[in-house]
Amino acid sequence: MAEIIQERIEDRVPELQQLERVGLFSHEEIKAIIKKSSHLEYRIQRRALYKEDFINYVQYEINLLELIQKRRARTGYSFKKDEIEDCIVHRVQGVFRRASAKWKDDVQLWLSYIVFCKKWATEVQLSKIFSAILAVHSNKPALWIMAAKWEMEDRLSSENARQLFLRALRFHPECPKLYQEYFRMELMHAEKLRKEKQEFEKAKMDVGNLEYAEEILTGELARIIYKNSMSVIKSAEFHVSLLSIAQLFDFAKDLQREIYNDLQALYIDDPLTWDYMARRELEIESQPGEEPPTTKQAKAAEVGRREERCYAVYEEAVKTLPTEAMWKYYINFCMERFTKNTSSKLLRKKRLERTMVAFRKAHDVKLLSEFQYKQWSELLLRRDLFKEAMEVAEAGMESFRNSVEMWQLKLQVLMTSKSREVSRLFENAFVQLKPQICLSLWSAWTEWSENANSQEDTEMIYEKAVLAVTGAESVTLKDKYLDWAYRSGGYKKARTVFESLQERRPLSVDFFRKMIQFEKEQESCKMANLRDYYERALREFGSVDSDLWMDYIKEELNHPLGRPENCGHIYWRATKMLQGESAEMFLAKYALHQAGQL
């Protein structure tokens, strides 16, 4: 192995000599490069190979290339690139080839190889890499698309891109993304040829020797792709995606019209079709011959007319297709338009009215979702319409009686309106709902009570909460209870709550750390109390939390009443209790701390 490494270092000598000769690197720097290169070569020539060693080698060589570039820019020396950079690039490619052959399944390694070659290698080399990766990972459509896009956009070869897409579709005949990108590529190619032809015609050049087939210029190839994909992928969403791509190209009006007509014919029972048809009305401009609006009022009026056309389509949609999904599309559109900024008060008023009407109609036919009841109620609350918001919240509870979100919605309305019925409704909720889903309600009740009730009432609610909520979810409430006790009654109150909760497992590490922090904030911080809190915490988490042990040691070292002589015993206990990675982390942190102390 030593001979191989020595041979590889000797192969580097000519490029290193050039670097020193042209003044890009000093003699000392060349010696450092040789030393580092020898170490990296040794790592990748061992019998037991590790991917990280190859990655480190490549990264070092890339850093060296970038440093050479910077020094060339600084010195203005641009010669001898074939004798310096090309050698390094070829060496990195060799390392990548070995690594990708060894770890063929690592897509990220292949992608790093591609990124490197895009910046430093030639097109021919990159084409070979794409061929290699596709031979190994032909089951990944994204890689086929990446290769085709590179052929189209970087090599400007639409024919190669087309062949890659056709091969990809043989492997993945039902992949929507492949059809979408192939469809887009053919339209881009047609647009490019059309512009090229126009430029030649403007310059009055003879294009007789150039082939501009009318079928390609009109997007006929894209139309063929569309027709083939429709026979394979039967989905309104996919259909709309192709139509959206076609709309990016002005020359493809006939194709757009054909796709749109097919969408209406094939998927008229899909809510997405109706949503697309309605939104399309926003894009339809004024009739030919009409003057476009110029004043703000005229523009707002034009927008209003377009929106009314949209609403008309949605109204027809919910009659033809009376489903929750269809109403969801309708209401989402209304909310989008209402939240859109406008300086026209009249337009904003109309949008609000239309939104309220849509919510009301969907509720009347019992096709309003939980989320939309919440949207409706919050919209009313923002306008201080508390009575109406309460009616909506109650309607939502009537439809979704076992939903925590609906109870929260009604409580939110009551709390916002500062009603006296809040506590009674919370208690009713806990009777109606299963205890295991009520954590968010208990949290909301305690937060509301902190601002609205006396300390005694709030403490009573916390006590009820920690008794009612069990298991892992109770941890959050206990932490909140301890925080509130310290804020409202100081250290003495927090200590009392801590003592009452410490045996009610499960607890969190933060629960104990809070008490440690509260003790430290006292004027007479007692080391005996800190030891007590640390010991209690370690009984619960001493086998998994290395930071607790380190903080305990630091406390004994830094506190005025600490006992540094205890640190050795704490360290010994930690090494016995901690397991696996936690033990390794503790030993590493302890070693760093000791080095810092020295």
C-alpha positions in Angstrom: 0.0 0.0 0.0 2.9 2.4 0.8 4.2 2.0 -2.8 0.8 2.9 -4.2 0.5 6.0 -2.0 4.1 7.0 -2.9 3.3 6.6 -6.6 0.2 8.8 -6.3 2.1 11.5 -4.5 4.8 11.4 -7.1 2.1 11.8 -9.8 1.1 15.1 -8.1 4.7 16.5 -8.2 4.4 18.2 -11.7 1.3 20.2 -10.7 2.7 21.1 -7.3 5.9 22.3 -9.0 3.9 24.4 -11.4 1.9 25.9 -8.4 5.2 26.9 -6.7 6.9 28.0 -10.0 4.1 30.5 -11.0 3.9 31.9 -7.5 0.4 30.7 -6.5 1.7 28.8 -3.5 4.9 29.0 -1.4 7.3 26.2 -0.7 6.0 25.7 2.8 2.4 25.5 1.5 3.4 22.8 -1.0 5.0 20.7 1.7 1.8 21.0 3.8 -0.3 19.9 0.7 2.0 16.9 0.2 1.6 16.0 3.9 -2.2 16.3 3.9 -2.5 14.5 0.6 -0.4 11.6 1.9 -2.7 11.3 4.9 -5.8 11.3 2.7 -4.4 8.8 0.2 -3.6 6.5 3.0 -7.2 6.7 4.3 -8.7 5.7 0.9 -6.2 2.9 0.2 -6.8 0.9 3.3 -8.4 -2.5 3.2 -11.4 -1.4 5.2 -12.9 1.5 3.3 -15.1 4.2 4.8 -17.3 6.6 2.8 -16.4 9.5 5.0 -12.7 9.2 4.0 -13.6 9.6 0.3 -15.8 12.5 1.1 -13.0 14.2 3.1 -10.6 13.6 0.3 -12.9 15.1 -2.3 -13.7 18.1 -0.1 -10.0 18.8 0.5 -9.3 18.8 -3.3 -12.3 21.0 -4.0 -11.1 23.5 -1.4 -7.7 23.5 -3.0 -9.3 24.2 -6.4 -11.2 27.1 -5.1 -8.2 28.5 -3.3 -6.2 28.3 -6.6 -9.1 30.2 -8.3 -9.0 32.9 -5.7 -5.2 33.3 -6.0 -5.4 33.4 -9.8 -7.9 36.2 -9.5 -5.7 38.1 -7.0 -2.5 37.7 -9.0 -4.0 37.9 -12.5 -2.2 34.7 -13.5 -4.5 32.6 -15.8 -2.0 30.2 -17.5 -1.1 26.5 -17.0 -4.7 25.5 -16.1 -4.4 22.2 -18.0 -1.3 21.3 -16.0 -2.8 22.3 -12.6 -6.6 22.4 -12.3 -7.2 19.7 -14.9 -5.0 17.3 -13.0 -6.8 17.9 -9.8 -10.2 17.6 -11.5 -9.3 14.2 -13.0 -8.0 13.0 -9.6 -11.3 14.0 -7.9 -13.3 12.3 -10.6 -11.3 9.1 -10.0 -12.1 9.3 -6.3 -15.8 9.9 -7.0 -15.8 6.9 -9.4 -14.3 4.6 -6.8 -16.7 5.8 -4.2 -19.8 5.6 -6.4 -18.8 2.1 -7.5 -18.4 1.1 -3.8 -21.6 2.7 -2.5 -23.9 2.5 -5.6 -27.1 3.0 -3.6 -26.0 6.4 -2.1 -27.9 8.8 -4.3 -26.5 11.8 -2.4 -23.0 10.7 -3.3 -23.9 10.5 -7.0 -25.5 14.0 -6.8 -22.4 15.4 -5.2 -20.4 13.9 -8.1 -22.8 15.6 -10.6 -22.6 19.0 -8.8 -18.8 18.8 -9.0 -18.7 17.9 -12.6 -21.2 20.6 -13.5 -18.7 23.2 -12.2 -15.3 21.6 -13.1 -15.7 19.0 -15.7 -16.7 18.9 -19.4 -20.1 18.1 -20.9 -18.9 14.8 -22.2 -17.8 13.7 -18.8 -21.0 14.8 -17.2 -23.1 12.9 -19.8 -21.2 9.7 -18.9 -22.0 10.2 -15.2 -25.7 10.7 -15.9 -25.6 7.5 -17.9 -23.9 5.7 -15.0 -26.3 6.9 -12.4 -29.4 6.1 -14.5 -28.0 2.6 -15.0 -27.9 2.1 -11.3 -31.0 4.2 -10.2 -33.4 3.8 -13.1 -36.2 3.4 -10.5 -36.0 7.1 -9.5 -37.9 9.4 -11.9 -36.4 12.6 -10.4 -32.9 11.5 -11.7 -34.3 11.0 -15.2 -35.8 14.4 -15.1 -32.6 16.0 -13.9 -30.6 14.3 -16.7 -33.2 15.4 -19.4 -33.2 19.0 -18.1 -29.4 19.1 -18.2 -29.5 17.9 -21.8 -32.1 20.5 -22.7 -30.9 23.5 -20.8 -27.1 23.1 -20.6 -26.3 21.1 -23.7 -29.2 22.6 -25.7 -30.0 19.2 -27.0 -33.7 18.7 -27.2 -33.3 15.4 -29.0 -31.2 13.9 -26.2 -33.7 15.2 -23.6 -36.5 13.6 -25.6 -34.8 10.2 -25.7 -34.2 10.3 -22.0 -37.8 11.1 -21.3 -38.9 8.3 -23.6 -36.6 5.8 -21.9 -37.8 7.0 -18.5 -41.4 6.4 -19.4 -40.6 2.9 -20.3 -39.5 2.4 -16.7 -42.2 4.5 -15.2 -45.2 4.5 -17.5 -47.6 5.9 -14.9 -45.4 8.7 -13.4 -47.3 12.1 -13.6 -44.1 14.1 -13.0 -42.4 12.6 -16.0 -45.3 13.4 -18.3 -45.5 16.9 -16.9 -41.8 17.7 -17.5 -41.7 16.0 -20.9 -44.8 18.0 -21.9 -43.1 21.2 -20.7 -39.9 20.4 -22.5 -41.6 19.9 -25.8 -43.4 23.2 -25.5 -40.2 25.0 -24.5 -38.5 23.5 -27.6 -41.3 24.6 -29.8 -41.2 28.1 -28.4 -37.4 28.3 -28.8 -37.7 27.2 -32.5 -40.5 29.8 -33.1 -38.3 32.6 -31.7 -35.3 31.4 -33.7 -37.4 31.4 -36.9 -38.7 34.9 -36.2 -35.2 36.3 -35.6 -34.1 34.8 -39.0 -37.1 36.3 -40.7 -36.5 39.7 -39.2 -33.0 39.6 -40.4 -34.3 38.5 -43.8 -32.0 35.4 -43.8 -32.6 32.4 -45.9 -33.8 29.5 -43.7 -34.3 27.0 -46.4 -31.6 24.7 -45.1 -33.1 24.7 -41.6 -36.0 22.4 -40.7 -38.9 24.1 -39.0 -41.6 21.5 -39.2 -45.0 23.1 -38.7 -46.1 20.3 -36.4 -43.3 21.1 -34.0 -43.8 24.9 -34.2 -47.5 24.5 -33.2 -46.7 22.2 -30.3 -48.0 19.0 -31.9 -45.4 16.9 -30.1 -46.6 18.2 -26.8 -50.2 17.4 -27.9 -49.2 13.8 -28.5 -47.7 13.6 -25.0 -50.9 15.0 -23.6 -53.0 12.5 -25.4 -50.8 9.6 -24.4 -50.7 10.7 -20.7 -54.5 11.0 -20.6 -54.9 7.4 -21.5 -52.7 6.4 -18.6 -53.3 8.9 -15.8 -56.9 9.6 -15.2 -57.0 12.4 -12.7 -58.4 15.9 -12.7 -55.4 17.2 -10.7 -53.0 15.9 -13.3 -55.1 17.3 -16.2 -55.2 20.7 -14.5 -51.4 20.6 -14.1 -50.9 20.1 -17.8 -53.3 22.9 -18.6 -51.4 25.2 -16.2 -48.1 24.4 -18.0 -49.7 25.0 -21.4 -51.0 28.4 -20.3 -47.4 29.5 -19.9 -47.0 29.4 -23.7 -48.9 32.0 -25.7 -48.6 30.1 -29.0 -50.4 27.1 -27.6 -53.9 28.6 -27.5 -55.5 25.7 -29.5 -53.8 23.2 -27.2 -55.0 25.0 -24.1 -58.6 25.1 -25.5 -58.5 21.3 -26.2 -57.2 20.5 -22.7 -59.8 22.7 -21.1 -62.6 21.1 -23.1 -61.4 17.7 -22.2 -61.3 18.6 -18.6 -64.9 19.7 -18.6 -65.9 16.6 -20.5 -64.0 14.0 -18.5 -64.0 15.4 -14.9 -67.1 17.5 -14.5 -67.9 15.4 -11.4 -64.6 16.4 -9.7 -64.6 19.5 -7.4 -61.2 20.5 -8.7 -62.6 20.9 -12.2 -65.2 23.4 -11.0 -62.7 25.2 -8.9 -60.4 25.6 -11.9 -63.3 26.7 -14.1 -64.4 29.4 -11.6 -60.9 30.8 -11.0 -60.4 30.9 -14.7 -63.0 33.7 -14.8 -60.5 36.0 -13.0 -58.1 35.8 -15.9 -60.6 36.6 -18.6 -60.0 40.1 -19.7 -62.4 42.8 -21.0 -64.1 42.1 -24.3 -62.2 43.0 -27.5 -62.7 46.7 -28.3 -63.4 47.7 -24.8 -61.1 50.3 -23.2 -59.1 48.8 -20.3 -59.9 50.5 -16.9 -57.6 53.3 -15.9 -58.9 54.9 -12.7 -58.8 53.1 -9.3 -62.6 53.0 -9.2 -62.9 51.5 -12.7 -60.2 48.9 -11.9 -62.0 47.9 -8.7 -65.3 47.7 -10.6 -63.7 45.4 -13.2 -62.2 43.2 -10.5 -65.7 43.1 -8.9 -67.3 41.9 -12.2 -64.7 39.2 -12.6 -65.3 38.0 -9.1 -69.0 37.9 -9.6 -68.5 35.7 -12.6 -66.4 33.4 -10.4 -69.1 33.3 -7.7 -71.7 32.4 -10.4 -69.6 29.4 -11.4 -69.2 28.3 -7.8 -72.9 28.7 -7.2 -73.6 26.4 -10.1 -70.9 24.0 -8.9 -72.4 23.5 -5.4 -75.8 22.9 -7.0 -74.4 20.4 -9.5 -72.0 18.8 -7.0 -73.3 19.4 -3.5 -70.4 17.9 -1.5 -68.3 19.1 1.4 -65.2 19.2 -0.8 -67.0 21.5 -3.3 -68.1 23.9 -0.6 -64.6 23.9 0.8 -63.2 25.1 -2.6 -65.9 27.8 -2.8 -65.3 29.1 0.8 -61.5 29.0 0.3 -61.9 31.2 -2.7 -64.2 33.6 -0.9 -61.7 33.9 2.0 -58.7 34.4 -0.4 -60.5 37.3 -2.1 -61.6 38.8 1.2 -58.1 38.8 2.6 -56.7 40.3 -0.6 -55.7 43.9 -0.1 -57.8 46.5 -1.8 -58.3 50.3 -1.4 -62.0 50.0 -2.5 -64.3 49.9 0.5 -67.2 48.8 -1.7 -65.2 45.9 -3.1 -64.1 44.8 0.4 -67.8 45.0 1.6 -69.0 42.9 -1.3 -66.3 40.3 -0.6 -67.3 40.1 3.0 -71.0 39.7 2.2 -70.2 37.0 -0.3 -68.0 35.1 2.2 -70.7 35.3 4.9 -73.4 34.1 2.4 -71.2 31.1 1.4 -70.6 30.1 5.0 -74.3 30.4 5.8 -75.4 28.3 2.7 -72.8 25.6 3.4 -74.0 25.4 7.1 -77.7 25.2 6.0 -77.0 22.1 3.9 -74.8 20.7 6.7 -71.6 20.6 4.5 -69.4 22.8 6.5 -66.2 21.3 8.0 -64.8 21.8 11.5 -62.1 24.1 10.2 -64.5 26.2 8.3 -66.7 26.7 11.3 -63.6 28.0 13.0 -62.8 30.3 10.1 -66.4 31.6 10.1 -66.4 32.3 13.8 -63.0 34.0 13.9 -64.1 36.2 11.0 -67.1 37.4 13.0 -64.9 37.9 16.1 -62.5 40.1 14.2 -65.5 42.3 13.4 -66.7 42.3 17.1 -69.9 40.4 16.2 -69.9 38.3 19.4 -73.5 37.2 19.2 -73.2 35.9 15.6 -69.8 34.3 16.5 -71.5 32.5 19.4 -74.3 31.2 17.1 -71.7 29.8 14.7 -69.7 28.2 17.5 -72.9 26.6 18.9 -73.8 25.4 15.4 -70.3 23.9 15.0 -70.7 22.1 18.4 -74.1 20.8 17.3 -72.5 19.2 14.2 -69.3 18.0 15.8 -70.3 17.4 19.4 -67.2 15.3 20.3 -64.7 17.6 18.8 -62.2 19.4 21.1 -61.7 22.0 18.4 -65.4 23.0 18.5 -65.4 23.3 22.3 -62.3 25.4 22.0 -64.0 27.6 19.4 -67.0 28.3 21.7 -64.7 28.9 24.6 -62.7 31.3 22.5 -65.8 33.3 21.7 -66.8 33.4 25.4 -63.4 34.5 26.5 -63.1 37.2 23.9 -66.6 38.5 24.8 -65.6 38.3 28.5 -68.6 36.2 29.4 -69.1 34.9 32.9 -70.0 31.5 31.5 -66.4 30.5 30.7 -65.8 28.3 33.8 -69.2 26.5 33.5 -68.5 25.7 29.8 -65.0 24.3 30.6 -66.6 22.0 33.2 -69.2 20.9 30.8 -66.6 20.1 28.2 -64.7 17.8 30.6 -67.9 16.0 31.3 -68.7 15.5 27.6 -65.2 14.7 26.2 -62.8 11.9 26.9 -60.1 12.9 29.4 -57.2 11.8 27.1 -58.1 14.5 24.5 -58.6 17.4 26.9 -55.0 18.6 27.5 -55.4 21.6 25.2 -58.6 22.6 27.1 -57.0 22.3 30.5 -54.1 24.5 29.2 -56.5 27.1 27.9 -58.5 27.1 31.1 -55.4 27.7 33.3 -54.1 30.4 31.0 -57.5 32.2 31.0 -57.8 31.8 34.8 -54.4 33.4 35.4 -55.7 36.6 33.8 -59.3 36.5 34.9 -59.6 34.8 38.3 -58.1 35.0 41.8 -55.0 33.0 42.7 -57.1 30.6 44.8 -59.4 29.8 41.8 -56.4 29.4 39.5 -54.7 27.0 41.9 -57.8 25.0 42.2 -58.0 24.7 38.4 -54.3 23.6 38.2 -55.0 21.0 40.9 -58.0 19.6 39.0 -55.9 19.6 35.8 -53.0 17.6 37.1 -55.4 15.1 38.6 -57.5 14.7 35.5 -54.7 14.5 32.9 -52.5 11.5 33.3 -49.6 10.0 31.4 -47.0 11.8 29.3 -49.4 14.6 28.5 -49.5 15.6 32.2 -45.9 16.7 32.1 -46.7 20.0 30.3 -49.4 20.9 32.9 -47.0 20.2 35.8 -44.4 22.5 34.3 -47.0 25.2 33.7 -48.3 24.8 37.3 -44.8 25.2 38.7 -44.1 28.3 36.6 -47.3 29.9 37.6 -46.7 29.2 41.3 -43.3 31.0 41.1 -44.7 34.0 39.2 -47.7 34.4 41.5 -46.3 33.4 44.9 -42.6 33.5 44.7 -40.1 30.8 45.8 -42.0 29.6 48.8 -45.1 28.9 46.7 -43.1 27.2 44.0 -41.4 25.0 46.7 -44.8 24.0 48.0 -46.1 23.0 44.5 -42.8 21.2 43.8 -43.2 19.1 46.9 -46.8 18.3 46.1 -46.0 17.2 42.5 -42.6 15.5 42.7 -44.1 12.1 43.3 -46.8 12.4 40.7 -44.9 10.8 37.8 -44.1 11.3 34.9 -42.1 14.4 35.3 -39.7 16.3 33.0 -36.1 17.3 33.4 -37.3 20.9 33.0 -39.5 20.5 36.1 -36.4 20.0 38.3 -34.3 22.5 36.4 -36.9 25.1 37.0 -36.6 24.6 40.8 -32.8 24.7 40.5 -33.1 28.0 38.6 -35.6 29.4 41.2 -33.2 28.6 44.0 -30.3 30.3 42.2 -32.4 33.5 41.8 -32.8 33.8 45.6 -30.5 36.2 47.5 -29.5 33.4 49.9 -29.1 30.6 47.5 -28.7 27.4 49.6 -26.4 24.7 48.4 -28.2 22.1 50.4 -31.4 22.9 48.5 -29.6 22.7 45.1 -28.1 19.3 46.1 -31.6 18.1 47.0 -33.0 19.1 43.6 -30.1 17.6 41.7 -30.4 14.3 43.6 -34.1 14.2 43.0 -33.6 14.9 39.3 -30.9 12.3 39.0 -33.1 9.6 40.6 -35.4 10.2 37.6 -33.1 11.0 34.8 -29.6 10.0 35.9 -29.3 7.2 33.5 -29.9 9.2 30.4 -29.1 12.9 31.0 -25.4 13.6 31.0 -25.9 17.4 31.3 -27.5 17.0 34.8 -24.3 15.3 36.1 -22.0 17.9 34.6 -24.1 20.8 36.0 -24.1 19.1 39.4 -20.3 18.9 39.3 -20.0 22.5 38.2 -22.4 23.6 41.0 -20.1 22.0 43.6 -17.1 23.7 42.1 -18.5 27.2 41.6 -21.0 27.7 44.5 -19.5 29.5 47.5 -20.8 26.7 49.8 -20.0 23.9 47.3 -17.7 21.0 48.1 -15.3 20.3 45.3 -14.2 17.1 47.1 -17.6 15.7 46.2 -16.9 16.0 42.4 -15.0 12.7 42.3 -17.8 10.8 43.9 -20.4 12.4 41.5 -18.2 11.5 38.5 -17.9 7.9 39.7 -21.7 7.7 40.1 -22.3 9.2 36.7 -20.0 6.6 35.0 -22.0 3.8 36.7 -25.4 5.1 35.9 -25.1 6.5 32.4 -25.3 4.1 29.4 -24.3 4.1 25.8 -24.0 7.5 24.0 -25.0 9.3 27.2 -21.9 7.9 29.0 -19.7 8.8 26.0 -21.0 12.4 25.9 -20.5 12.8 29.7 -16.9 11.6 29.5 -16.2 13.9 26.5 -17.8 16.9 28.3 -15.9 16.1 31.6 -12.6 15.9 29.7 -13.2 19.3 28.1 -14.2 20.8 31.4 -11.0 19.5 33.0 -8.9 20.8 30.2 -10.5 24.2 30.7 -9.9 24.1 34.4 -6.2 23.5 33.7 
